[in-house]
Amino acid sequence: MSGWTAKRFWKAATPEPCDGGFTVRLDGRAVKTPAKAAFVVPSLAMAQAAAAEWDAQQGVIKPETMPVTRAANSAIDKLSVQFDEVVDLIAAYGASDLLCYRATGPDALVARQAAAWDPLLDWSAAELGAALVATAGVIHIDQPSGSLARLHALTAALGRFRLAAFHDLVAISGSLILGFAVTRGRLSADEAFALSRIDEDWQAEIWGVDEEAAALEAARRQAFHEAARFYELCG
């Protein structure tokens, strides 16, 4: 990225309007993506958030502390050339959605999953026009072709910046339906993430919390929240 050197060299990062949207300038110098494309984002709010990330850097630049900038770079550099491929990848989750594969026991876990996930499958059928079938066990079942086509069309309609966020929401949760529930305001990021972790929480209740697993879950939760925020910043 232009300006993405080992150490901070600029005094101020400024969000500004530009041709096609908004950008960030470092002491007047336009930020570029890693592929040297113009850093142009769809909303002022996103440019402001990215600028705040640049301004927060002290000394050595730490890209891992700049989730908005990294997601925007991905939308610009990767999704401009791989959009259809990524749409296919994400939409494929509908054929094996987390919400559709249930535990065979114990009864309390089965009931917990049903109480949490059945309303979302009902919502998918009513609001998304995509009815999905649930089963007990892990053996693959075919989902209605019309529902899968509908979910694919909804995914393709997102546009590349929203798709960058949606990719992470779906990949982290394992559920296309949970991803749509967050982006359409049916669930908060906290609610959706918790619903994606029912099996893991059940195991923790029985066997206790593993520190390594807890650290991994915390990182996944943070990434999930960052994706939800980036989607909102798209405007």
NORHU-V810285 format. One record per residue. N is the residue number from 0. PSI is psi in whole degrees, -180 to 180 (* if undefined). OMEGA is omega in whole degrees, 0 to 359 (NA if undefined). D_FIRST is the distance of its C-alpha to the first C-alpha in Angstrom with 2 decimals. Layout:
{{N	PSI	OMEGA	D_FIRST} {N	PSI	OMEGA	D_FIRST}}
This chain:
{{0	135	176	0.00} {1	128	183	3.78} {2	-10	182	6.02} {3	75	181	5.00} {4	178	184	8.13} {5	-35	183	11.27} {6	155	179	13.05} {7	134	178	13.12} {8	-11	187	13.68} {9	159	178	14.27} {10	-37	184	17.57} {11	139	174	17.00} {12	128	187	14.66} {13	125	173	16.47} {14	136	183	16.67} {15	151	171	18.01} {16	151	177	19.51} {17	176	177	18.11} {18	124	178	19.25} {19	-1	180	19.29} {20	-126	184	18.74} {21	155	181	16.84} {22	-179	175	13.51} {23	135	176	12.34} {24	138	177	12.52} {25	104	187	12.19} {26	41	178	15.47} {27	-8	181	15.38} {28	123	184	11.97} {29	133	176	10.31} {30	142	175	7.13} {31	160	176	5.04} {32	171	177	4.54} {33	-29	179	3.86} {34	10	178	6.77} {35	20	175	5.98} {36	159	177	8.44} {37	135	178	9.57} {38	90	182	9.20} {39	121	183	12.99} {40	162	190	15.08} {41	-13	184	18.86} {42	153	176	20.29} {43	-38	180	20.39} {44	-40	179	20.99} {45	-42	178	17.70} {46	-39	178	15.84} {47	-42	179	18.10} {48	-41	178	17.44} {49	-42	179	13.65} {50	-39	178	14.37} {51	-36	177	16.89} {52	-42	177	14.54} {53	-43	181	12.43} {54	-26	181	15.87} {55	-13	181	17.21} {56	135	178	15.07} {57	125	181	17.39} {58	-125	180	16.97} {59	133	181	14.75} {60	135	181	11.82} {61	94	182	12.97} {62	-30	181	10.82} {63	-15	177	14.28} {64	12	184	15.45} {65	65	186	13.09} {66	-35	180	14.73} {67	-45	179	14.39} {68	-43	181	10.63} {69	-42	180	10.60} {70	-40	178	13.46} {71	-41	177	12.13} {72	-42	179	9.10} {73	-43	179	12.01} {74	-39	184	14.18} {75	-49	187	12.08} {76	-41	187	10.93} {77	-49	186	14.00} {78	-15	175	16.77} {79	-23	181	16.61} {80	-16	183	17.96} {81	23	186	19.66} {82	-54	183	21.23} {83	-38	180	24.83} {84	-42	180	24.31} {85	-38	175	22.92} {86	-47	180	25.72} {87	-42	181	28.24} {88	-46	182	26.93} {89	-46	182	27.15} {90	-25	180	30.39} {91	-21	177	31.98} {92	-26	180	32.24} {93	-27	181	35.06} {94	-16	180	37.24} {95	41	186	37.07} {96	139	179	36.23} {97	-40	185	36.79} {98	-14	185	39.30} {99	-10	183	41.51} {100	109	189	42.24} {101	159	176	44.61} {102	151	175	46.34} {103	-7	178	49.87} {104	169	354	50.95} {105	170	186	51.85} {106	-35	182	53.13} {107	-38	178	51.40} {108	-41	177	47.94} {109	-45	181	48.89} {110	-38	180	50.01} {111	-44	178	46.89} {112	-45	182	44.65} {113	-43	181	46.92} {114	-33	183	47.05} {115	-39	191	43.27} {116	-30	181	42.19} {117	-44	179	45.08} {118	-31	180	44.41} {119	-35	174	40.84} {120	-37	175	42.15} {121	-41	179	44.68} {122	-42	179	41.95} {123	-43	180	39.98} {124	-43	186	43.16} {125	-43	188	44.05} {126	-33	181	40.77} {127	-14	184	38.52} {128	29	183	41.39} {129	95	178	40.54} {130	129	178	43.34} {131	154	185	42.57} {132	135	178	45.17} {133	152	179	45.27} {134	159	175	46.94} {135	130	181	48.02} {136	-174	185	46.53} {137	2	178	43.62} {138	130	185	45.17} {139	139	172	43.15} {140	150	179	44.72} {141	138	175	43.95} {142	156	180	42.74} {143	129	183	44.03} {144	-37	179	42.30} {145	-36	179	42.30} {146	-42	180	40.50} {147	-39	178	37.77} {148	-39	179	37.38} {149	-44	179	37.21} {150	-37	177	34.49} {151	-44	180	32.48} {152	-41	179	32.90} {153	-37	178	31.90} {154	-45	181	28.70} {155	-23	183	27.87} {156	-3	187	28.51} {157	-32	187	25.77} {158	159	193	22.90} {159	-33	180	19.42} {160	-46	177	18.24} {161	-35	180	21.59} {162	-35	178	21.62} {163	-43	178	18.49} {164	-44	184	20.54} {165	-38	178	23.77} {166	-47	182	22.66} {167	-39	178	22.31} {168	-42	182	25.53} {169	-46	183	27.44} {170	-38	181	26.15} {171	-40	183	26.74} {172	-24	185	30.13} {173	15	186	31.30} {174	121	174	32.65} {175	-38	182	31.83} {176	-41	177	34.53} {177	-39	177	33.15} {178	-48	178	29.76} {179	-35	180	31.59} {180	-36	178	33.80} {181	-49	185	30.92} {182	-22	180	29.22} {183	9	174	32.66} {184	10	178	33.84} {185	-35	179	36.50} {186	152	169	35.15} {187	166	177	33.00} {188	-40	178	30.19} {189	-46	181	32.59} {190	-46	182	35.40} {191	-43	180	33.52} {192	-43	178	32.10} {193	-40	180	35.62} {194	-25	179	37.12} {195	-11	186	34.83} {196	22	182	36.07} {197	-46	181	39.80} {198	-45	181	40.55} {199	-40	178	38.59} {200	-38	178	40.24} {201	-46	180	43.59} {202	-38	179	43.13} {203	-36	178	42.13} {204	-33	182	45.28} {205	-48	189	47.39} {206	-8	183	45.89} {207	169	184	44.04} {208	126	174	40.38} {209	129	185	38.55} {210	-41	180	36.14} {211	-42	178	33.52} {212	-37	179	33.81} {213	-39	179	33.65} {214	-41	178	30.40} {215	-41	179	28.88} {216	-38	179	30.29} {217	-40	179	28.88} {218	-40	179	25.33} {219	-39	178	25.99} {220	-44	179	27.48} {221	-45	180	24.52} {222	-37	179	22.15} {223	-44	179	24.77} {224	-38	179	24.91} {225	-39	178	21.16} {226	-42	179	21.38} {227	-41	179	24.43} {228	-42	180	22.82} {229	-39	178	19.82} {230	-44	180	22.50} {231	-35	181	24.37} {232	-15	179	21.47} {233	-20	178	21.31} {234	*	NA	24.46}}
